[in-house]
């Protein structure tokens, strides 16, 4: 697989926002219902929510992660958090309205949604494991799109149910 770093950061950031919305708005169950001839709006709406007043975090604030935070600002989230080894400049944090956390555990304990936007490499391989995921806030969504390993999954922490799950057991950021 050929990676062309930086060539599509805007598209990827927008795709991250789209997948978050698909996840929290229960799009897949709604689509499946309509495709099968049903239409139970109350049933679909029961398991969905808005981003407004939710705490959303991103792992990594490189070119993609920063753009994700900037786009999330428009949804009036309660708080935007990020975890990265390198902090954003204070004026950028202020402009976006985000805050850096010191540990992944801290972020996972506070967030309603976390998106992973870091590349897969030696230091991130296996970053999310059972122990770390067990520290997630109950009911939290974890989503990622990692073109470097063709990974797209969504996990909801209340019962380890996957809304959409396609991931390999070796080499990915997630090892469960």
Backbone as CSV, one residue per row, in Angstrom:
resi,resn,N_x,N_y,N_z,CA_x,CA_y,CA_z,C_x,C_y,C_z
1,UNK,0.843,-1.181,0.000,0.000,0.000,0.000,0.890,1.246,0.000
2,UNK,0.537,2.197,-0.805,1.288,3.433,-0.894,0.582,4.510,-0.085
3,UNK,1.319,5.147,0.799,0.754,6.243,1.580,1.267,7.549,1.017
4,UNK,0.353,8.461,0.765,0.722,9.771,0.236,0.399,10.786,1.323
5,UNK,1.288,10.880,2.297,1.084,11.718,3.461,0.793,13.160,3.069
6,UNK,-0.288,13.692,3.644,-0.625,15.089,3.453,-1.454,15.389,2.223
7,UNK,-1.676,14.396,1.378,-2.351,14.695,0.119,-3.856,14.873,0.258
8,UNK,-4.444,14.348,1.289,-5.898,14.433,1.408,-6.364,14.693,2.836
9,UNK,-5.651,15.510,3.563,-5.973,15.735,4.969,-7.363,16.354,5.160
10,UNK,-7.780,17.230,4.273,-9.106,17.840,4.393,-10.182,16.770,4.203
11,UNK,-10.031,15.958,3.174,-11.007,14.890,2.919,-11.090,13.916,4.083
12,UNK,-9.944,13.558,4.635,-9.940,12.618,5.758,-10.595,13.253,6.982
13,UNK,-10.280,14.499,7.293,-10.899,15.175,8.440,-12.415,15.243,8.272
14,UNK,-12.877,15.562,7.083,-14.324,15.603,6.833,-14.933,14.215,6.940
15,UNK,-14.190,13.202,6.497,-14.678,11.827,6.615,-14.787,11.408,8.082
16,UNK,-13.856,11.847,8.905,-13.918,11.557,10.346,-15.206,12.140,10.932
17,UNK,-15.505,13.389,10.597,-16.736,14.022,11.093,-17.954,13.252,10.600
18,UNK,-17.945,12.857,9.337,-19.071,12.100,8.794,-19.269,10.785,9.544
19,UNK,-18.185,10.072,9.814,-18.340,8.793,10.496,-18.821,8.972,11.933
20,UNK,-18.383,10.033,12.577,-18.890,10.313,13.924,-20.401,10.549,13.866
21,UNK,-20.844,11.341,12.908,-22.279,11.619,12.774,-23.072,10.366,12.415
22,UNK,-22.527,9.551,11.522,-23.188,8.286,11.165,-23.359,7.434,12.412
23,UNK,-22.339,7.431,13.238,-22.356,6.621,14.455,-23.370,7.136,15.475
24,UNK,-23.254,8.387,15.858,-24.102,8.895,16.941,-25.548,9.131,16.510
25,UNK,-25.779,9.305,15.212,-27.149,9.522,14.732,-27.832,8.223,14.324
26,UNK,-27.165,7.088,14.568,-27.748,5.767,14.319,-28.100,5.545,12.852
27,UNK,-27.275,6.039,11.962,-27.572,5.964,10.539,-27.665,4.529,10.020
28,UNK,-26.741,3.658,10.416,-26.726,2.295,9.883,-28.007,1.538,10.241
29,UNK,-28.435,1.518,11.521,-29.701,0.838,11.824,-30.897,1.469,11.094
30,UNK,-30.883,2.804,10.950,-31.980,3.469,10.239,-31.996,3.046,8.778
31,UNK,-30.835,3.011,8.159,-30.742,2.593,6.760,-31.202,1.148,6.588
32,UNK,-30.735,0.277,7.471,-31.134,-1.135,7.395,-32.643,-1.289,7.551
33,UNK,-33.224,-0.495,8.429,-34.669,-0.536,8.635,-35.425,-0.126,7.373
34,UNK,-35.029,0.986,6.778,-35.679,1.470,5.563,-35.480,0.479,4.419
35,UNK,-34.269,-0.067,4.287,-33.974,-1.018,3.216,-34.827,-2.273,3.313
36,UNK,-35.209,-2.632,4.533,-36.041,-3.825,4.719,-37.529,-3.494,4.711
37,UNK,-37.864,-2.236,4.424,-39.271,-1.846,4.312,-39.881,-1.286,5.581
38,UNK,-39.099,-1.131,6.630,-39.619,-0.607,7.892,-39.380,0.881,8.036
39,UNK,-39.979,1.442,9.066,-39.747,2.845,9.381,-40.222,3.108,10.796
40,UNK,-39.390,2.769,11.760,-39.689,2.984,13.168,-38.801,4.123,13.661
41,UNK,-39.257,5.351,13.458,-38.466,6.526,13.804,-38.125,6.534,15.297
42,UNK,-39.086,6.217,16.127,-38.848,6.214,17.574,-37.798,5.182,17.955
43,UNK,-37.834,4.032,17.326,-36.859,2.979,17.618,-35.451,3.389,17.249
44,UNK,-35.309,4.036,16.109,-33.986,4.482,15.665,-33.516,5.656,16.528
45,UNK,-34.416,6.583,16.812,-34.049,7.781,17.580,-33.680,7.441,19.017
46,UNK,-34.178,6.344,19.519,-33.908,5.950,20.907,-32.409,5.774,21.184
47,UNK,-31.663,5.314,20.210,-30.249,5.053,20.433,-29.318,6.097,19.853
48,UNK,-29.810,7.304,19.568,-28.962,8.325,18.958,-28.939,9.591,19.784
49,UNK,-27.963,10.427,19.509,-27.906,11.706,20.197,-27.145,12.732,19.374
50,UNK,-27.211,13.970,19.826,-26.539,15.081,19.168,-25.122,15.235,19.713
51,UNK,-24.293,15.938,18.991,-22.943,16.244,19.464,-22.931,17.434,20.423
52,UNK,-23.924,18.291,20.322,-23.996,19.455,21.196,-23.984,19.008,22.656
53,UNK,-23.161,19.684,23.447,-23.005,19.410,24.877,-22.350,18.071,25.198
54,UNK,-21.695,17.475,24.231,-20.941,16.243,24.466,-19.454,16.577,24.533
55,UNK,-18.699,15.725,25.212,-17.255,15.876,25.287,-16.655,14.963,24.217
56,UNK,-15.896,15.575,23.311,-15.310,14.841,22.194,-13.798,15.015,22.232
57,UNK,-13.093,13.921,22.004,-11.639,13.980,22.022,-11.019,13.337,20.814
58,UNK,-9.793,13.738,20.527,-9.041,13.134,19.436,-7.666,12.711,19.925
59,UNK,-7.255,11.545,19.456,-5.904,11.080,19.716,-5.081,11.537,18.522
60,UNK,-4.174,12.452,18.767,-3.285,13.069,17.770,-3.934,14.318,17.190
61,UNK,-3.140,15.377,17.137,-3.596,16.641,16.548,-2.608,17.118,15.487
62,UNK,-2.283,16.209,14.613,-1.477,16.595,13.466,-2.385,17.294,12.461
63,UNK,-2.045,17.174,11.208,-2.814,17.853,10.163,-4.278,17.431,10.138
64,UNK,-4.551,16.160,10.403,-5.942,15.681,10.396,-6.624,16.007,11.718
65,UNK,-6.011,15.639,12.833,-6.628,15.835,14.143,-7.003,17.280,14.423
66,UNK,-6.128,18.212,14.058,-6.446,19.623,14.272,-7.650,20.034,13.433
67,UNK,-7.714,19.571,12.189,-8.861,19.903,11.333,-10.155,19.300,11.869
68,UNK,-10.062,18.113,12.450,-11.242,17.492,13.057,-11.752,18.367,14.200
69,UNK,-10.853,18.805,15.075,-11.259,19.665,16.193,-11.878,20.969,15.694
70,UNK,-11.286,21.563,14.671,-11.831,22.811,14.115,-13.258,22.600,13.595
71,UNK,-13.512,21.476,12.952,-14.838,21.201,12.417,-15.840,20.871,13.533
72,UNK,-15.361,20.235,14.586,-16.253,19.901,15.705,-16.714,21.148,16.463
73,UNK,-15.939,22.204,16.408,-16.288,23.451,17.102,-17.692,23.921,16.717
74,UNK,-18.049,23.764,15.465,-19.358,24.209,14.976,-20.523,23.455,15.610
75,UNK,-20.270,22.278,16.185,-21.333,21.482,16.793,-21.610,21.859,18.247
76,UNK,-20.894,22.851,18.762,-21.074,23.335,20.130,-20.955,22.221,21.168
77,UNK,-19.889,21.447,21.023,-19.615,20.392,21.993,-19.322,21.032,23.347
78,UNK,-19.601,20.297,24.406,-19.337,20.804,25.751,-17.847,21.078,25.928
79,UNK,-17.017,20.156,25.435,-15.574,20.337,25.533,-14.904,19.525,24.431
80,UNK,-13.823,20.076,23.888,-13.003,19.391,22.898,-11.651,19.110,23.532
81,UNK,-11.298,17.834,23.598,-10.040,17.424,24.216,-9.131,16.791,23.172
82,UNK,-7.831,16.810,23.451,-6.921,16.073,22.582,-5.776,15.499,23.397
83,UNK,-5.247,14.390,22.903,-4.068,13.761,23.492,-3.025,13.656,22.393
84,UNK,-1.860,14.204,22.654,-0.761,14.141,21.705,0.518,14.408,22.475
85,UNK,1.610,13.845,22.021,2.888,14.075,22.693,3.341,15.526,22.555
86,UNK,2.850,16.202,21.546,3.240,17.588,21.306,1.998,18.478,21.388
87,UNK,1.985,19.454,22.287,0.804,20.310,22.410,0.674,21.283,21.244
88,UNK,-0.543,21.696,20.998,-0.791,22.784,20.044,-0.281,24.082,20.653
89,UNK,-0.045,25.070,19.837,0.316,26.392,20.335,-0.863,26.933,21.159
90,UNK,-0.613,27.642,22.253,-1.700,28.167,23.095,-2.738,28.982,22.316
91,UNK,-2.280,29.788,21.351,-3.236,30.601,20.577,-4.124,29.733,19.685
92,UNK,-3.612,28.607,19.223,-4.425,27.691,18.417,-5.442,26.981,19.309
93,UNK,-4.997,26.536,20.501,-5.934,25.934,21.458,-7.076,26.893,21.760
94,UNK,-6.733,28.157,21.997,-7.747,29.165,22.317,-8.691,29.385,21.137
95,UNK,-8.140,29.481,19.943,-8.949,29.692,18.743,-9.942,28.547,18.520
96,UNK,-9.476,27.316,18.701,-10.339,26.145,18.501,-11.261,25.945,19.703
97,UNK,-10.747,26.285,20.885,-11.513,26.031,22.104,-11.315,24.612,22.599
98,UNK,-10.081,24.119,22.490,-9.789,22.748,22.907,-8.770,22.751,24.041
99,UNK,-8.622,21.579,24.655,-7.706,21.449,25.786,-6.947,20.128,25.671
100,UNK,-5.661,20.165,25.949,-4.823,18.963,25.932,-4.949,18.233,27.262
101,UNK,-5.017,16.895,27.193,-5.002,16.073,28.397,-3.659,15.357,28.468
102,UNK,-3.249,15.009,29.665,-1.935,14.407,29.866,-1.872,12.923,29.529
103,UNK,-3.003,12.219,29.716,-2.996,10.773,29.474,-4.234,10.350,28.688
104,UNK,-4.089,9.241,27.986,-5.247,8.674,27.284,-6.327,8.251,28.281
105,UNK,-5.910,7.724,29.407,-6.869,7.295,30.424,-7.745,8.459,30.866
106,UNK,-7.124,9.615,31.064,-7.870,10.810,31.460,-8.899,11.171,30.397
107,UNK,-8.492,11.136,29.141,-9.414,11.494,28.066,-10.535,10.474,27.936
108,UNK,-10.203,9.200,27.982,-11.218,8.163,27.827,-12.243,8.190,28.958
109,UNK,-11.821,8.631,30.136,-12.738,8.718,31.265,-13.705,9.887,31.180
110,UNK,-13.418,10.873,30.334,-14.252,12.076,30.237,-15.105,12.149,28.976
111,UNK,-14.622,11.538,27.899,-15.241,11.756,26.589,-16.469,10.888,26.321
112,UNK,-17.386,11.470,25.566,-18.520,10.720,25.028,-18.124,10.069,23.706
113,UNK,-17.208,10.713,22.985,-16.721,10.216,21.699,-15.230,10.496,21.629
114,UNK,-14.473,9.502,21.162,-13.043,9.693,20.896,-12.770,9.194,19.490
115,UNK,-12.016,9.982,18.745,-11.584,9.577,17.419,-10.066,9.463,17.407
116,UNK,-9.593,8.414,16.761,-8.155,8.169,16.687,-7.669,8.638,15.326
117,UNK,-6.727,9.574,15.318,-6.234,10.147,14.074,-4.719,10.063,13.952
118,UNK,-4.121,9.108,14.633,-2.671,8.971,14.549,-2.309,7.844,13.589
119,UNK,-1.142,7.932,12.997,-0.718,6.882,12.070,-0.305,5.618,12.830
120,UNK,-0.363,4.519,12.143,0.098,3.261,12.716,1.603,3.143,12.517
121,UNK,2.320,3.033,13.625,3.763,2.802,13.572,4.161,2.097,14.856
122,UNK,5.440,1.899,15.042,5.941,1.126,16.172,5.417,1.624,17.528
123,UNK,5.339,2.940,17.718,4.924,3.490,19.005,3.410,3.471,19.217
124,UNK,2.628,3.331,18.148,1.173,3.323,18.303,0.574,1.928,18.144
125,UNK,1.362,0.971,17.704,0.861,-0.390,17.532,0.370,-0.931,18.867
126,UNK,-0.870,-1.394,18.914,-1.449,-1.929,20.134,-1.783,-0.880,21.171
127,UNK,-1.811,0.386,20.787,-2.069,1.486,21.714,-3.389,1.300,22.458
128,UNK,-4.416,0.920,21.735,-5.717,0.666,22.353,-5.857,-0.828,22.579
129,UNK,-5.847,-1.222,23.854,-5.971,-2.625,24.215,-7.108,-2.772,25.227
130,UNK,-7.370,-3.994,25.654,-8.483,-4.238,26.586,-8.367,-3.398,27.845
131,UNK,-7.159,-3.293,28.376,-6.963,-2.533,29.608,-7.326,-1.065,29.416
132,UNK,-6.840,-0.462,28.335,-7.133,0.944,28.075,-8.618,1.147,27.794
133,UNK,-9.194,0.281,26.983,-10.618,0.413,26.640,-11.498,0.216,27.870
134,UNK,-11.042,-0.573,28.842,-11.823,-0.768,30.071,-11.933,0.524,30.877
135,UNK,-11.093,1.504,30.578,-11.122,2.794,31.280,-12.032,3.812,30.594
136,UNK,-12.673,3.395,29.501,-13.565,4.294,28.780,-14.793,4.622,29.618
137,UNK,-15.248,5.829,29.490,-16.493,6.253,30.116,-17.615,5.342,29.614
138,UNK,-18.490,4.909,30.492,-19.581,4.020,30.097,-20.424,4.672,28.998
139,UNK,-20.633,3.938,27.931,-21.437,4.431,26.822,-20.662,5.230,25.788
140,UNK,-19.350,5.375,25.982,-18.538,6.168,25.066,-18.369,5.479,23.720
141,UNK,-18.282,6.282,22.667,-17.993,5.786,21.326,-16.522,6.013,21.013
142,UNK,-15.916,5.017,20.384,-14.546,5.115,19.911,-14.597,4.894,18.410
143,UNK,-14.086,5.841,17.646,-14.126,5.677,16.190,-12.791,6.028,15.582
144,UNK,-12.512,5.380,14.473,-11.284,5.696,13.763,-11.391,5.298,12.303
145,UNK,-10.633,5.994,11.518,-10.432,5.655,10.120,-8.948,5.774,9.914
146,UNK,-8.312,4.670,9.676,-6.874,4.676,9.518,-6.517,4.143,8.140
147,UNK,-6.325,5.035,7.188,-6.003,4.582,5.836,-4.726,3.750,5.783
148,UNK,-3.823,3.956,6.732,-2.560,3.230,6.695,-2.730,1.749,6.968
149,UNK,-3.834,1.370,7.561,-4.048,-0.062,7.799,-5.461,-0.478,7.407
150,UNK,-6.113,0.306,6.580,-7.449,-0.012,6.090,-8.391,-0.404,7.228
151,UNK,-8.431,0.429,8.221,-9.181,0.126,9.427,-10.315,1.110,9.609
152,UNK,-11.477,0.591,9.871,-12.610,1.448,10.180,-13.455,0.704,11.197
153,UNK,-13.557,1.219,12.391,-14.374,0.542,13.387,-14.993,1.543,14.342
154,UNK,-16.060,1.117,14.950,-16.717,1.906,15.964,-17.025,0.973,17.128
155,UNK,-16.613,1.324,18.292,-16.894,0.495,19.453,-17.613,1.338,20.480
156,UNK,-18.645,0.786,21.017,-19.349,1.454,22.093,-18.990,0.727,23.372
157,UNK,-18.550,1.445,24.372,-17.974,0.817,25.555,-18.981,0.075,26.423
158,UNK,-20.239,0.381,26.320,-21.219,-0.295,27.176,-21.543,-1.670,26.613
159,UNK,-20.682,-2.598,26.843,-20.938,-3.957,26.403,-20.079,-4.384,25.226
160,UNK,-19.112,-3.549,24.815,-18.191,-3.921,23.751,-18.894,-4.284,22.459
161,UNK,-19.984,-3.606,22.158,-20.673,-3.901,20.913,-20.105,-3.039,19.810
162,UNK,-19.930,-3.623,18.669,-19.389,-2.890,17.531,-20.511,-2.596,16.554
163,UNK,-20.683,-1.339,16.200,-21.687,-0.972,15.206,-21.206,-1.383,13.821
164,UNK,-19.972,-1.145,13.545,-19.334,-1.570,12.303,-17.930,-1.961,12.694
165,UNK,-17.545,-3.164,12.416,-16.214,-3.572,12.852,-15.520,-4.380,11.772
166,UNK,-14.409,-3.873,11.318,-13.546,-4.600,10.392,-12.135,-4.252,10.810
167,UNK,-11.518,-5.139,11.536,-10.150,-4.866,11.942,-9.370,-6.156,12.064
168,UNK,-8.082,-6.050,11.890,-7.201,-7.205,11.993,-6.746,-7.347,13.433
169,UNK,-6.393,-8.543,13.832,-5.990,-8.775,15.205,-4.513,-8.440,15.449
170,UNK,-3.692,-8.363,14.428,-2.273,-8.075,14.629,-1.885,-6.813,13.874
171,UNK,-1.131,-5.963,14.520,-0.555,-4.809,13.853,-1.382,-3.546,13.915
172,UNK,-2.633,-3.635,14.324,-3.471,-2.462,14.363,-3.303,-1.740,15.695
173,UNK,-3.886,-0.551,15.782,-3.873,0.194,17.031,-4.732,-0.492,18.075
174,UNK,-5.724,-1.232,17.644,-6.664,-1.867,18.550,-6.332,-3.333,18.693
175,UNK,-6.146,-3.787,19.917,-5.934,-5.204,20.171,-6.879,-5.628,21.281
176,UNK,-7.969,-6.251,20.918,-8.941,-6.713,21.926,-9.129,-8.201,21.826
